[in-house]
């Protein structure tokens, strides 16, 4: 069994991005924007209510305080401020998840923060500290999603958090197993058939073809399809169908 997650709630005010309702019919975990890179209180509440009503697990997608850059610009942060910002985001989303009848079930960093803490131990530790603080206050288990082999998952494991390695069906990989920068050609895949094929390969063999043609190990418990892609719904549907066709059940890890 493997989890299928997508980034949701990434609109802001009257501006909507992606088809949250359609994706919630397909995914098993929803990475909900918490108002820093995207999202706002009303959007957060709406998506949490829709997710809980469908049995989809709610996760806090925490990011840099960067609405203008959609959280995809690298930012230097005081680690204490970063930990506070992450804790703030988790707590805010948790309030809406609880109002809907559930709670935040996991945490996944977004965008530039996600990629930064693959290697940056200082920022990774700040994120881990925030999650540990939240989990200890409410006495709950809060797993974290991240890239296999990342400093973030190593520190999270050391801190006693459950870690969920994930892979990206719609992103290109480097030979080192990291994501190709969005600024480079071919970094984002948009064809449902190609994305589904990669998802099946990842789930069955634990490998993916890197941008230079080499095979990369990507052992993962969750697969991500980005909700802001124009063909996100078609890709998620193709991934789900592709996985089922080879006997892989889709189900939430949380």
ZIRA-V117919 format. One record per backbone hydrogen bond with DSSP energy under -1.0 kcal/mol. CO is the residue of the C=O (numbers start at 1). NH is the residue of the N-H. If there is no record, write none. Layout:
co=CO nh=NH
co=CO nh=NH
This chain:
co=2 nh=251
co=3 nh=223
co=4 nh=28
co=4 nh=29
co=5 nh=225
co=6 nh=31
co=8 nh=33
co=11 nh=39
co=12 nh=15
co=15 nh=12
co=19 nh=23
co=20 nh=24
co=23 nh=26
co=23 nh=27
co=28 nh=57
co=29 nh=6
co=30 nh=32
co=30 nh=59
co=31 nh=8
co=32 nh=61
co=36 nh=66
co=38 nh=35
co=40 nh=44
co=41 nh=45
co=42 nh=46
co=43 nh=47
co=44 nh=48
co=45 nh=49
co=46 nh=50
co=47 nh=51
co=48 nh=52
co=49 nh=53
co=51 nh=56
co=52 nh=55
co=57 nh=30
co=58 nh=105
co=59 nh=32
co=60 nh=62
co=60 nh=108
co=62 nh=110
co=64 nh=66
co=66 nh=71
co=69 nh=72
co=71 nh=112
co=78 nh=82
co=79 nh=83
co=80 nh=84
co=81 nh=85
co=82 nh=86
co=83 nh=87
co=84 nh=88
co=85 nh=89
co=86 nh=90
co=87 nh=91
co=88 nh=92
co=89 nh=93
co=90 nh=94
co=91 nh=95
co=92 nh=96
co=93 nh=97
co=94 nh=98
co=95 nh=99
co=96 nh=100
co=97 nh=102
co=98 nh=101
co=106 nh=60
co=107 nh=145
co=110 nh=113
co=110 nh=114
co=111 nh=115
co=112 nh=116
co=113 nh=117
co=116 nh=119
co=116 nh=120
co=117 nh=152
co=118 nh=151
co=120 nh=124
co=121 nh=125
co=122 nh=126
co=123 nh=127
co=124 nh=128
co=125 nh=129
co=126 nh=130
co=127 nh=131
co=128 nh=132
co=129 nh=133
co=130 nh=134
co=131 nh=135
co=132 nh=136
co=133 nh=137
co=134 nh=138
co=135 nh=140
co=143 nh=107
co=144 nh=164
co=146 nh=166
co=147 nh=150
co=150 nh=154
co=151 nh=155
co=152 nh=156
co=153 nh=157
co=154 nh=158
co=155 nh=159
co=156 nh=161
co=157 nh=160
co=162 nh=144
co=164 nh=146
co=165 nh=221
co=165 nh=222
co=167 nh=224
co=170 nh=189
co=172 nh=180
co=173 nh=211
co=174 nh=177
co=178 nh=174
co=181 nh=184
co=184 nh=187
co=187 nh=172
co=191 nh=195
co=192 nh=196
co=193 nh=197
co=194 nh=198
co=195 nh=199
co=196 nh=200
co=197 nh=201
co=198 nh=202
co=199 nh=203
co=200 nh=204
co=201 nh=205
co=206 nh=218
co=208 nh=216
co=210 nh=213
co=214 nh=210
co=216 nh=208
co=221 nh=3
co=222 nh=167
co=223 nh=5
co=224 nh=169
co=226 nh=229
co=229 nh=232
co=231 nh=235
co=232 nh=236
co=233 nh=237
co=234 nh=238
co=235 nh=239
co=236 nh=240
co=237 nh=241
co=238 nh=242
co=239 nh=243
co=240 nh=244
co=241 nh=245
co=243 nh=248
co=244 nh=247
co=249 nh=2
